[in-house]
Amino acid sequence: MANAQHIQRRTAHIAASPAPARFTVGRDRRGTWIVQDRQGLVGGLFANEAAALHFAAEECNHNPADICRAPEGSVLDLNGLVIPFSNLH
């Protein structure tokens, strides 16, 4: 019985966790700002961070939960691949 209650609590916690952000904002190898959705269907290159964030906000009806930043020191490309900056040659 205790195991069943533990499983129910874990399942409830997992179901309550937020969905992944729809858009990731970051920089490419040249320092250009990139926005890409998690499915790789919508995005683009932007002249500055403000323009990238504005685009992402407009696309997701200004829902901040749908926008995330690429981790500091990583490189984002239009294929959605995040590469640690230290791995660049």
N, C-alpha and C positions, 0 to 999 in steps of 0.2 A: 504494500500500500504506500509506503514512504517513497519507493521508487517511482510510482505512478504520479504522485504529487510533485516530485522533483522534475520529472519529464514535462508535466503540464506547465510548471513555472518556467522552465527553459524555453518551451515552445512559445509561451505568451511573450517572453522577453524578446525572442527572435522576431516574432511577428510585429512587435511594437517598434523595432529598430527602423530608422529612417531609410528610405530608398536612396540608392546612390545618386549623386548629382547628375543632372542631364548634361551640363557643359563643364569642360575643364579649360582653364585659362592659364597660359604659360608662355614661355619663350622658346624659339628654335635656336639652332646653333649660331645663327647670325645675330641673335638678340631681338628678332622681330617677334611681336606679340601674336599669339595664335589662340583661336577659340575652336574647339571641336566638341561635338556632342558624343555621347558614349557609344553611339551606333556608327559613328564615322560618316554620317549623312549630311550634317550641317556644320558650317564653320568657315573660317577664313583667316587671312593674314591682316594685321592691323598696324597702323603707324605708331600707336602708343597704347598704354595700358587702359586709359580712359575709354578709348574707342572700342577696345576688345570687351571691356566690362559692359559698356553701353549696348553693344550688339547682343551679348549673352543675356542681359537683362530684358531687352526687348523681345527676344525669342522665347523666353520662358515667363512672360507676363510679370516681370519684376519679382519673381519668387527667389529669394536669396538661397533657399535650400537646394535649388537646381544649379547653382554655380559653385565650383570649387577651384582652388588654385593648385597648380602643379606644385609638388614639393620643392622647397628651396634647394637650389643647386642642381635641378634636373633640367633636361631638355625635352621639349615636346615637339613632335613633328605632326604633319597632317595625316599620318597613318594611325595616330592615337598612341604611339609608342612613347613611353616616358623612359628616358635613358639617364642614369646618374651622370652628372656633369664630369665626375672624375674618370669616367670610361671613355671620354672623347679623345681622339688622337689627331 
